[in-house]
């Protein structure tokens, strides 16, 4: 039975300073999580090779060498943008968890389950999963065919008629998707922000079209894009398209 238990365990690394990784280890003990802790990866350079497996720059090597299944990031030591970059770089086969800084966490709660609740903060980009990507493309194709068949009724509703016709063929040929990320107000930061998220086709619409809002600041746009990628479902796209139907001729 010990062998069976060991097979069930996931190989885990913690990315964070010694203080924060020690705190996370205590949380794991409190939550009685069945994991095989391989060690700690330093957020900066290595001060002591007895304490750290490697520095953050070698995280992909650590994952490969030790057959890691799960990574816990300490947000006190690593900026959220870096965490997102690593999750995108390492892909969807791993489980990712983020432990907030103590002052922002629920650890101070008197609930006996607080450590377990903190441990279950899961970050995974659903839009990067193969099935979700395939379903998104199928939805794009089916809607494009539907828009061609029912062109006249949609033609009446949509504001930019010529743009709508062009978008149908752009989506059919895979140049666009009916829904994509919100483009940042600041063009200089746009590429930098989106490169932290899984790559998808440019969208005719975006999550903004479902909110009926025009002006949002860049941090809010980043959060909406992050949530769109993390919690992606085909029904989200359908909701955005239904609510933004008059904007299906967007030509940006």
C-alpha positions in Angstrom: 0.0 0.0 0.0 3.0 2.3 0.6 4.0 1.8 -3.0 0.5 2.6 -4.2 0.4 5.8 -2.0 3.7 6.9 -3.4 2.4 6.5 -7.0 -0.5 8.7 -6.1 1.7 11.5 -4.7 2.6 14.4 -6.9 6.2 15.6 -7.1 6.1 19.2 -5.9 8.5 22.2 -5.9 8.0 25.5 -4.1 9.3 28.7 -5.7 10.1 31.2 -3.1 12.5 32.5 -0.4 13.5 30.2 2.5 11.1 32.0 4.9 8.1 31.8 2.5 8.9 28.2 1.5 9.1 27.1 5.1 5.7 28.8 5.7 4.2 26.9 2.7 5.7 23.6 4.0 3.9 24.2 7.3 0.6 24.9 5.4 1.0 21.6 3.6 1.5 19.8 6.9 -1.6 21.5 8.4 -3.7 20.7 5.3 -2.4 17.1 5.3 -1.7 17.2 1.6 -0.3 14.0 0.2 2.7 15.3 -1.8 6.3 14.4 -2.4 8.1 17.7 -1.8 11.3 17.7 -3.9 12.6 21.0 -2.7 12.7 24.8 -3.1 13.6 27.0 -6.1 15.1 30.4 -5.3 13.3 33.4 -6.8 16.7 35.0 -7.4 20.3 33.6 -7.5 21.3 30.7 -5.3 22.7 31.7 -1.9 23.1 28.2 -0.7 22.9 25.1 -2.9 22.0 23.0 0.2 18.8 25.0 0.6 17.8 25.5 -3.0 17.5 23.1 -6.0 18.2 26.0 -8.4 17.4 29.6 -9.2 14.1 30.5 -10.9 15.9 30.8 -14.3 16.4 27.0 -14.3 12.8 26.1 -13.3 12.1 24.3 -16.6 15.2 22.1 -16.0 14.1 21.3 -12.5 10.6 20.3 -13.8 12.3 18.0 -16.4 15.0 16.4 -14.1 12.7 15.7 -11.1 9.5 14.9 -13.1 7.6 17.7 -11.3 3.8 17.5 -11.4 3.0 20.6 -9.3 4.5 24.0 -8.6 3.6 26.4 -5.7 4.6 30.0 -6.3 5.1 32.4 -3.3 3.6 35.7 -4.5 5.6 37.6 -1.9 8.8 36.8 -3.7 7.7 36.6 -7.4 5.7 39.3 -9.3 2.4 38.1 -10.7 3.6 38.8 -14.2 6.5 36.5 -13.8 4.3 33.7 -12.4 2.0 34.0 -15.4 5.0 33.9 -17.8 6.2 30.7 -16.2 2.8 29.1 -16.3 2.5 29.8 -20.0 6.0 28.6 -20.7 5.7 25.3 -18.8 2.2 24.5 -20.2 -0.9 22.8 -19.0 0.5 19.4 -17.9 1.5 20.8 -14.5 -0.7 22.0 -11.6 0.1 25.5 -10.4 -0.8 27.1 -7.1 -0.1 30.6 -5.7 0.3 31.3 -2.0 -0.5 34.9 -1.2 1.6 36.9 1.1 0.6 36.3 4.7 -0.9 39.7 5.2 -3.2 39.1 2.2 -4.1 35.5 3.0 -6.8 33.7 4.9 -4.3 32.0 7.1 -5.2 34.3 10.0 -8.7 32.8 10.0 -9.6 30.6 13.0 -11.2 28.1 10.6 -9.4 24.7 10.9 -9.7 24.4 7.1 -8.0 27.7 6.3 -4.7 26.1 5.3 -6.6 23.7 3.0 -8.5 26.5 1.4 -5.3 28.4 0.7 -3.8 25.3 -0.8 -6.6 24.9 -3.2 -6.0 28.2 -5.1 -5.5 26.7 -8.5 -4.3 28.5 -11.6 -4.6 26.9 -14.9 -5.4 28.4 -18.3 -8.4 26.5 -19.6 -8.0 28.2 -23.0 -4.6 26.4 -23.4 -6.2 22.9 -23.2 -6.3 21.1 -26.6 -10.1 20.3 -26.3 -11.0 23.9 -25.5 -8.9 25.3 -28.3 -10.5 22.8 -30.7 -14.0 23.7 -29.4 -13.3 27.4 -29.8 -12.3 26.9 -33.4 -15.4 24.7 -34.1 -17.6 27.4 -32.7 -15.9 30.0 -34.9 -16.5 27.9 -38.0 -20.1 27.0 -37.1 -21.0 30.6 -36.4 -19.4 31.8 -39.6 -21.5 29.3 -41.7 -24.6 30.4 -39.7 -23.9 34.1 -40.4 -23.6 33.3 -44.1 -26.9 31.3 -44.2 -28.7 34.0 -42.2 -26.7 36.9 -43.6 -29.7 39.3 -44.2 -31.2 39.3 -40.6 -27.7 39.8 -39.1 -26.8 42.3 -41.8 -29.7 44.5 -40.6 -28.7 44.2 -36.9 -24.9 44.7 -37.3 -23.6 48.3 -37.3 -20.6 48.0 -39.7 -22.0 45.9 -42.6 -18.8 45.7 -44.7 -16.7 44.9 -41.7 -19.2 42.1 -40.8 -18.8 40.4 -44.2 -15.0 40.7 -44.0 -15.0 39.3 -40.5 -16.9 36.2 -41.6 -14.2 35.3 -44.1 -11.4 36.2 -41.8 -12.7 33.9 -39.1 -13.4 31.1 -41.7 -9.8 31.3 -42.9 -8.4 31.3 -39.4 -7.1 34.9 -39.4 -9.4 35.9 -36.6 -11.7 34.4 -33.9 -15.1 35.8 -33.1 -13.9 36.4 -29.5 -10.3 37.3 -28.4 -8.5 39.2 -25.8 -9.2 42.9 -25.0 -6.5 45.1 -26.6 -4.7 47.3 -24.2 -5.3 51.1 -24.3 -1.5 51.6 -24.4 -0.2 50.0 -27.6 3.4 49.9 -26.2 2.3 47.6 -23.4 -0.2 45.5 -25.4 2.2 42.8 -26.7 4.1 42.6 -23.4 0.8 42.0 -21.5 -0.6 39.4 -23.9 2.6 37.4 -24.2 2.0 36.3 -20.6 -1.2 34.5 -21.7 -1.8 31.6 -24.0 -1.7 32.7 -27.7 -5.1 32.9 -29.4 -6.3 34.5 -32.7 -7.1 38.2 -32.7 -10.8 38.7 -31.8 -13.6 40.5 -33.5 -15.2 40.9 -30.1 -13.7 40.7 -26.6 -15.0 40.2 -23.0 -15.5 44.0 -23.0 -18.4 43.6 -25.4 -20.4 41.6 -22.9 -19.9 44.4 -20.3 -21.1 47.3 -22.4 -18.2 49.4 -21.2 -15.8 51.5 -23.3 -13.1 52.8 -21.1 -11.3 50.6 -18.5 -7.8 51.1 -17.1 -5.0 48.8 -18.2 -4.8 46.7 -14.9 -8.5 46.0 -15.2 -8.1 45.0 -18.8 -5.2 42.7 -17.8 -7.4 41.0 -15.1 -10.3 40.5 -17.5 -8.0 38.9 -20.1 -6.4 36.7 -17.4 -9.9 35.5 -16.2 -11.0 34.9 -19.8 -8.0 32.6 -20.4 -8.2 30.9 -17.0 -11.9 30.2 -17.0 -12.5 29.7 -20.7 -15.7 27.9 -21.8 -17.4 28.0 -25.2 -20.6 29.3 -23.4 -18.5 32.4 -22.5 -17.8 33.1 -26.1 -21.5 32.6 -27.0 -22.5 35.1 -24.2 -20.1 37.7 -25.4 -21.2 37.3 -29.1 -24.9 37.5 -28.1 -24.4 40.7 -26.0 -22.1 42.2 -28.6 -24.0 41.2 -31.7 -24.2 44.7 -33.1 -20.4 45.0 -33.0 -19.7 41.9 -35.2 -18.6 44.2 -37.9 -15.7 45.5 -35.8 -12.7 46.0 -38.1 -9.9 46.9 -35.7 
